[in-house]
Amino acid sequence: MLILLVVLGLGFLALGVYLLLRRGAGPDDPPIILWIDKYRLRAPVGFFLILMSLVLWWLAYTQLNQRFPAGGEAFSGAPRTLGSIAEGLRRNSNADIQLKGDVDTVVIAQPVSGACVTALLDDLCDKYRGTLTCSQQGNRRVIERGR
């Protein structure tokens, strides 16, 4: 549905620009004007199509922003262990995380966040690059002590 909104927005934008820039049969032909008497609006049709494309893109953006907010997954506050964070992610989002060795006792003191579990784990691995080694095996994230 979101892809459809973006594609329709692109189509409306292209058609709107075309209608604003096209020339009629003669050099003195005015652009096609749309009247909306109820609101006393009068403008070229191309302008309304461009405006419609912006509205469609805004709708797609707000839907994505509601589904995947920037800090949708976050751990902050008191220091936690990697084991408790992994357990919370497994319980709340069915994430497939494998902790190798004694890595589950690593204390995570810095706040980590992301729009989804993958982004949160990427942020965690970036912040603790010297301590943790992260890899991906299919859908499973494997976290072990750094070498």
C-alpha positions as CSV (number, residue, x, y, z in Angstrom):
1,M,0.0,0.0,0.0
2,L,2.8,2.4,0.8
3,I,4.6,1.6,-2.4
4,L,1.3,2.3,-4.2
5,L,1.1,5.8,-2.5
6,V,4.6,6.6,-3.6
7,V,4.1,5.4,-7.2
8,L,0.8,7.4,-7.4
9,G,2.5,10.4,-6.0
10,L,5.2,10.1,-8.7
11,G,2.5,9.7,-11.4
12,F,0.6,12.8,-10.2
13,L,3.8,14.8,-10.0
14,A,4.8,13.9,-13.6
15,L,1.4,14.6,-14.9
16,G,1.1,17.8,-13.0
17,V,4.4,19.1,-14.3
18,Y,3.5,18.1,-17.8
19,L,0.2,19.9,-17.6
20,L,1.8,23.1,-16.2
21,L,4.5,23.1,-18.9
22,R,2.6,21.9,-22.0
23,R,1.6,24.3,-24.7
24,G,-1.9,24.1,-26.1
25,A,-2.9,24.0,-29.8
26,G,-2.0,27.7,-30.1
27,P,0.4,30.0,-28.4
28,D,-2.4,31.9,-26.7
29,D,-4.2,28.9,-25.2
30,P,-4.5,29.2,-21.4
31,P,-3.6,26.3,-19.2
32,I,-6.5,24.0,-18.0
33,I,-8.0,25.6,-15.0
34,L,-9.9,23.8,-12.2
35,W,-12.6,25.7,-10.3
36,I,-13.6,24.6,-6.9
37,D,-16.5,27.0,-6.1
38,K,-17.2,25.7,-2.6
39,Y,-13.7,26.9,-1.5
40,R,-13.3,29.7,-4.1
41,L,-10.2,28.1,-5.5
42,R,-9.0,28.6,-9.1
43,A,-5.7,27.2,-10.3
44,P,-4.3,25.1,-13.1
45,V,-5.0,21.4,-12.9
46,G,-1.3,20.7,-12.8
47,F,-0.9,22.6,-9.6
48,F,-3.6,20.5,-7.9
49,L,-2.0,17.2,-9.2
50,I,1.4,18.3,-7.7
51,L,-0.3,19.2,-4.5
52,M,-2.0,15.8,-4.5
53,S,1.4,14.0,-5.0
54,L,2.8,15.9,-2.0
55,V,-0.2,14.8,0.1
56,L,0.3,11.2,-0.9
57,W,4.0,11.3,0.0
58,W,3.2,12.9,3.3
59,L,0.7,10.0,4.1
60,A,3.3,7.4,3.2
61,Y,5.9,9.1,5.4
62,T,3.6,9.4,8.4
63,Q,2.6,5.7,8.1
64,L,6.2,4.6,8.0
65,N,7.1,7.0,10.9
66,Q,4.3,5.5,13.0
67,R,5.2,1.9,12.2
68,F,9.0,2.4,12.6
69,P,9.7,5.4,14.9
70,A,13.4,6.3,15.3
71,G,13.6,5.2,18.9
72,G,11.1,2.3,18.6
73,E,13.4,-0.1,20.4
74,A,15.6,1.3,23.1
75,F,17.4,0.3,26.3
76,S,18.7,3.1,28.5
77,G,18.9,4.0,32.2
78,A,20.6,1.7,34.6
79,P,23.3,-0.5,33.3
80,R,22.0,-3.9,32.0
81,T,23.6,-7.1,30.9
82,L,23.6,-8.2,27.3
83,G,21.8,-11.3,28.4
84,S,18.8,-9.4,29.9
85,I,18.7,-7.2,26.7
86,A,18.7,-10.3,24.5
87,E,16.0,-12.0,26.6
88,G,13.8,-8.9,26.4
89,L,14.2,-8.8,22.6
90,R,13.4,-12.4,22.2
91,R,10.3,-12.1,24.4
92,N,9.0,-8.8,22.9
93,S,9.9,-9.2,19.2
94,N,10.7,-12.9,18.7
95,A,14.3,-12.0,17.7
96,D,16.6,-14.8,17.0
97,I,19.7,-13.9,19.0
98,Q,22.5,-16.4,20.0
99,L,25.0,-15.3,22.6
100,K,28.2,-17.3,22.6
101,G,30.4,-17.9,25.6
102,D,30.1,-15.6,28.6
103,V,29.0,-12.6,26.5
104,D,25.7,-12.5,28.3
105,T,27.4,-11.0,31.4
106,V,28.7,-8.0,29.4
107,V,27.4,-4.8,31.1
108,I,25.7,-2.4,28.6
109,A,25.9,1.0,30.2
110,Q,25.4,3.2,27.1
111,P,21.9,3.8,25.8
112,V,21.2,1.9,22.6
113,S,18.2,2.4,20.3
114,G,16.9,1.7,16.8
115,A,13.8,1.7,14.7
116,C,13.6,-2.1,14.9
117,V,15.5,-5.0,16.5
118,T,18.0,-5.1,13.6
119,A,18.8,-1.4,14.0
120,L,19.1,-1.7,17.8
121,L,21.5,-4.6,17.5
122,D,23.6,-2.7,14.8
123,D,23.8,0.2,17.2
124,L,24.8,-2.1,20.1
125,C,27.5,-3.7,18.0
126,D,28.8,-0.4,16.8
127,K,29.0,1.1,20.3
128,Y,30.7,-2.0,21.7
129,R,32.9,-2.9,18.7
130,G,36.0,-3.6,20.8
131,T,34.1,-5.8,23.2
132,L,31.6,-7.6,21.0
133,T,31.9,-9.4,17.7
134,C,28.5,-9.6,15.8
135,S,27.7,-11.7,12.8
136,Q,24.6,-12.8,10.9
137,Q,23.8,-16.4,10.1
138,G,20.6,-16.4,8.1
139,N,18.0,-14.7,10.3
140,R,20.0,-15.3,13.5
141,R,22.3,-12.7,15.0
142,V,25.3,-14.2,16.7
143,I,27.1,-12.1,19.4
144,E,30.3,-13.2,21.0
145,R,33.3,-11.6,22.8
146,G,35.6,-9.6,20.6
147,R,39.0,-11.0,19.7
